[in-house]
Amino acid sequence: MLQGARRESDHFIVYRHDSVSGKTQFCFKTPKRLGNAVRRNRLKRVMREFIRTHKSLWPDSSAVVLLPKYGTFELDFQQVSAELQQLFSHE
């Protein structure tokens, strides 16, 4: 049985479950209602950069889903990083 957790901030929702495969996996959900393709792709690049630069925050064998909320596009990398770091440090 998968055990999971849901955390929410002003601009993100994060779901974390135990991974069936035994390694850490990430999924980025950016639905069309958030904006055009240029904005969604930029946001995915920012989230990937956060994942790459904060590897120490990830528990082994977990599946993480990142869902940005509307209004996240106005944030720069430092603001996104601070908000996600706060979400992941509480787990």
N, C-alpha and C positions, 0 to 999 in steps of 0.2 A: 504494500500500500504506500502510495506517495504521501509524504508529509510536506505541507507547504505553508508559506506565510505570504501575507499581502501587506504592503506598506504604501503609504500615499503621502505626497507632499503637494505643494502648490501647483507644480508643473509636471509631475510624474506619478505614475502608478507602477509599482514593482511587484511582480509575483516571483516567488522562489520556491522550487520544489526539489526534492531529492532526485538526482538524475538516474535513470534506469541504466544508461550506458556506462556509468562509473567515471565520467569526466565532466568538466564544467562546460556548459553550453549556454549561449545567449541568443535571444530572439528579440528583434526590434519590430514593433508594430507601429506603423505610421499610416493610418487610414487617410483616404482622399479628402475627407471632411476637414482635415487639419490645414490643407493648403495645396498649392500646385506641386509638381514633381521636383522643381528646383528647391523649394523650401524643405520638402520631406527628405530629399537626398542630403541636403546640408545638415539637417538634424541627425540623420543616421551617421554621417561622418563624425559629428561632434560626439555622439554617444560611443562610437567605436574607439575614438581617441581616448575617451575617459576610461573605457575598459582596458585599453592597452597600457595606459599610464598608471593604473591603480590595481595591478594584479594581486597585490597583497590583501585586498579586501575580499577576494572571492574564496568561499569555502570549497573544498574539494568535492567533486561529484554532486554538483547542483545544476539545475536548469533555471535560468533567469529570463524573465520576460519583462522588457521595458516598454511602457506605454506612455508616450508624451501626451499631455493635455493641450487643449487649444491655448495659444498665447505663448508657447514655449519658443517660438521662432524669434522673439525679441531678445532672448538671452544670448550672451556670448559664452565662450568656452569656460571661463572662470566661474560664471554664475551657474552654469549647468553642472560643472564639476563640484562646486560647493554643495549644491542641493542633492546630487546623487551620492556624494560622499557621506552626507548626513544620513541619508536613507539606509545605506549599506552598513554604516558603522553601528547601527542599533541592532543588527541581527545577531 
